[in-house]
Amino acid sequence: MQAHRLPARRGAFWLAAGFHLFRRNPPLLTALTLSYLLLVQLGMQLLPSVSPFILPLALPVLTLIVANGARLVDRRGPLSKAALLHGVTGNGVALLRLGGLHLLGAFSLVGVMLLLEGGGMSIGDLEKGDDPELLWTLLKLLALATPLLMAFMFAPYLTGWDGVPPAKSVFFSFIACWRNWRAMAAYGLALALVAVAIPGVVLVIGSMLSKFAGNVVYLVMRMLMVFVLAPALAASLYVGYRDIFHGAPPAEPAAVAESDE
């Protein structure tokens, strides 16, 4: 499995391409993304004691179904049950094993954090947000979680669509992210701008006008995050996979990956 090395500017394009795909078919991508989020939320609410074990096992399948929606829109294919389950049907065991690796990675991350914190960090501390070391702890968690995110970012697509065994898909996903760290950094900056910086500025301006305006802006921002940004983000991950592992479409010659020299 060859991972193309892309220029940094291509990473910023992924998010823009995700919004472009969303604009082509908002109902489909929103419905799939909302279903994903609702299933995860219901699992956490209804089965709080077992959801930390079940959800990681199910995430590869759910991720692939959402990505199939973006793939359909990108290829302008007809909507059908078979199309939405492409890569899922016949790959149940492999995707379950991938979910098992995800579960193992998540618990390993928790274990390492507990060792680093000496068991001193509790959920109550996170909820309060008044611990002076909370920011440092969250930064350490982000640093430790980054390799895990890299390993599983493209793994469901590789296993479901390309038939790559779970362990190899995790390895190839990590290597692909590592080789494209510049594009990944640009993608992260673009996402931070759209999801954090711009909404934050708008919220501050709304709060300065009046309390009511601030509440209205907050509600609108939450709606946009769920109904627009989340589907576009899911579509952008598909675009990243497509570009890195299969090359940019012929219609986009400027986006072709740089040669690996």
C-alpha positions in Angstrom: 0.0 0.0 0.0 1.7 3.2 -1.2 1.0 6.5 0.6 1.6 9.5 -1.5 3.5 12.4 0.0 1.4 15.6 -0.4 2.3 19.3 -0.1 1.2 21.2 3.0 -1.3 23.2 1.1 -3.2 20.1 0.2 -4.1 19.5 3.9 -5.9 22.8 4.0 -7.7 21.8 0.8 -9.2 18.7 2.5 -11.5 20.8 4.7 -12.6 23.0 1.9 -13.2 19.9 -0.2 -15.3 18.4 2.7 -17.5 21.5 2.6 -17.8 21.2 -1.2 -19.0 17.6 -0.9 -21.4 18.6 1.9 -22.9 21.3 -0.4 -23.6 18.7 -3.1 -25.8 16.6 -0.8 -26.4 18.1 2.7 -29.4 15.8 3.6 -27.4 12.6 3.0 -24.2 13.6 4.8 -26.0 15.3 7.7 -28.3 12.3 8.2 -25.4 9.8 8.2 -23.3 12.0 10.6 -26.2 12.7 12.9 -27.0 9.0 13.0 -23.3 8.3 13.9 -23.4 10.9 16.7 -26.8 9.8 18.1 -25.7 6.1 18.2 -22.6 7.0 20.1 -24.5 9.3 22.5 -27.2 6.7 23.1 -24.7 4.0 23.8 -23.0 6.2 26.4 -26.3 7.2 28.0 -28.1 3.8 28.0 -25.1 1.5 28.6 -22.6 3.7 30.5 -20.9 0.7 32.1 -20.2 -1.3 28.9 -20.1 1.5 26.3 -16.4 2.1 26.7 -15.9 -1.5 25.6 -18.6 -1.7 22.9 -18.2 1.7 21.1 -14.5 1.2 20.0 -15.5 -2.1 18.5 -18.3 -0.5 16.5 -16.6 2.7 15.5 -14.8 1.2 12.3 -18.2 0.1 10.9 -19.9 3.4 11.8 -17.0 5.4 10.4 -17.1 3.4 7.1 -20.8 3.9 6.6 -20.5 7.7 7.0 -17.5 7.7 4.7 -19.5 5.7 2.1 -21.9 8.7 2.0 -19.0 11.0 1.1 -17.7 8.5 -1.4 -21.1 8.3 -3.1 -21.4 12.1 -3.3 -17.8 12.4 -4.6 -18.5 9.8 -7.3 -22.0 11.0 -8.0 -23.3 7.4 -7.6 -26.8 6.3 -6.9 -27.9 6.0 -3.3 -28.5 2.4 -2.2 -28.2 0.1 0.8 -25.4 -1.8 -0.9 -23.5 1.5 -1.6 -23.8 2.6 2.0 -22.5 -0.8 3.2 -19.7 -1.0 0.7 -16.7 -2.4 2.5 -18.8 -3.4 5.5 -20.6 -6.4 4.0 -18.2 -9.3 4.0 -15.7 -7.5 6.2 -17.4 -7.8 9.6 -14.7 -9.9 11.2 -11.9 -7.7 10.0 -13.6 -4.5 11.1 -14.4 -6.1 14.5 -10.7 -6.9 14.8 -9.8 -3.4 13.9 -12.2 -2.2 16.6 -10.5 -4.5 19.0 -7.2 -2.8 18.2 -8.9 0.5 18.8 -10.1 -0.7 22.2 -6.7 -1.9 23.1 -5.2 1.4 22.1 -7.7 3.5 24.0 -7.2 1.5 27.2 -3.4 1.7 26.7 -3.7 5.5 26.5 -5.8 5.6 29.7 -3.2 3.4 31.4 -0.3 5.6 30.4 -2.1 8.7 31.6 -2.9 7.1 35.0 0.8 6.2 35.4 1.9 9.7 34.5 -0.6 11.3 36.8 0.0 8.8 39.6 -3.8 8.3 39.8 -4.2 11.8 41.0 -6.4 13.0 38.1 -10.1 12.3 38.5 -13.1 12.9 36.3 -14.3 15.4 38.8 -11.2 17.5 38.3 -11.8 17.6 34.6 -15.4 18.6 35.1 -14.5 21.4 37.5 -11.8 22.8 35.3 -10.2 24.7 38.2 -7.1 22.6 38.7 -4.1 24.8 37.9 -2.4 21.8 36.2 -5.5 20.9 34.1 -4.2 22.6 31.0 -0.9 20.8 31.3 -2.6 17.5 31.8 -4.8 18.0 28.7 -1.8 18.9 26.6 -0.1 15.7 27.7 -3.2 13.8 26.9 -3.3 15.3 23.4 0.4 14.5 22.8 -0.2 10.9 23.9 -3.4 10.6 21.9 -1.9 11.9 18.6 -0.1 8.7 17.6 -3.4 6.8 18.3 -5.3 9.2 16.1 -2.8 8.9 13.4 -2.9 5.1 13.5 -6.7 4.9 13.2 -7.4 8.0 11.0 -7.5 6.0 7.8 -7.5 2.4 9.1 -11.3 1.8 8.6 -11.1 2.8 4.9 -8.0 0.7 4.3 -9.6 -2.4 5.9 -13.0 -1.9 4.5 -12.3 -0.6 1.0 -8.8 -1.9 0.2 -8.9 -5.2 2.0 -5.9 -4.4 4.2 -5.6 -6.6 7.3 -6.4 -4.6 10.5 -2.9 -4.6 12.0 -1.4 -3.5 8.6 -4.1 -0.9 8.1 -3.2 0.7 11.5 0.5 0.7 10.5 -0.2 2.1 7.0 -2.4 4.8 8.5 0.2 5.9 10.9 3.0 5.9 8.3 0.7 7.9 5.9 0.1 10.6 8.5 3.8 10.6 9.5 4.9 11.1 5.8 2.3 13.8 5.4 2.8 15.7 8.7 3.0 19.0 6.9 -0.4 18.4 5.2 -1.8 17.1 8.5 -0.6 20.2 10.3 -2.2 22.5 7.7 -5.4 20.5 8.0 -5.3 20.8 11.8 -4.8 24.6 11.5 -7.6 25.0 9.1 -9.9 23.0 11.3 -8.9 25.0 14.4 -9.6 28.2 12.5 -13.0 27.1 11.3 -14.1 25.2 14.5 -12.5 27.3 17.2 -11.1 30.7 16.3 -13.9 32.0 14.1 -16.8 30.7 16.3 -14.9 32.1 19.3 -14.7 35.6 17.8 -18.3 35.6 16.8 -19.4 34.5 20.3 -17.3 37.2 21.9 -18.9 39.9 19.6 -22.4 38.5 20.3 -21.8 38.6 24.0 -20.6 42.1 23.9 -23.8 43.2 22.2 -26.1 41.8 24.8 -26.7 38.6 26.8 -29.6 37.7 24.6 -27.5 38.1 21.4 -24.8 36.0 23.0 -27.2 33.2 23.8 -28.6 33.3 20.2 -25.2 33.3 18.7 -24.2 30.3 20.9 -27.3 28.4 19.8 -26.7 29.1 16.2 -23.0 28.1 16.5 -23.9 24.8 18.1 -26.4 24.1 15.3 -23.8 24.9 12.6 -21.3 22.6 14.4 -23.6 19.7 14.4 -25.5 20.1 11.1 -22.7 21.6 8.9 -19.2 21.3 10.3 -19.5 17.6 11.5 -20.7 16.3 8.1 -18.1 18.4 6.3 -15.4 17.1 8.7 -16.4 13.5 8.0 -16.2 14.2 4.2 -12.8 15.9 4.6 -11.3 12.8 6.2 -12.5 10.8 3.2 -10.9 13.3 0.9 -7.6 12.9 2.8 -7.7 9.2 2.4 -8.5 9.4 -1.3 -5.7 11.8 -2.0 -3.0 10.0 0.1 -3.7 6.5 -1.0 -5.2 6.8 -4.4 -4.1 10.2 -5.7 -6.2 13.3 -6.4 -8.8 13.0 -9.2 -7.7 13.8 -12.7 -9.9 16.8 -12.7 -7.7 18.4 -10.1 -4.2 18.4 -11.7 -2.9 21.1 -9.3 -3.6 18.8 -6.4 -1.5 15.9 -7.6 0.9 14.7 -4.9 4.5 15.7 -5.1 6.9 13.0 -6.1 8.6 11.1 -3.3 12.2 12.0 -3.8 
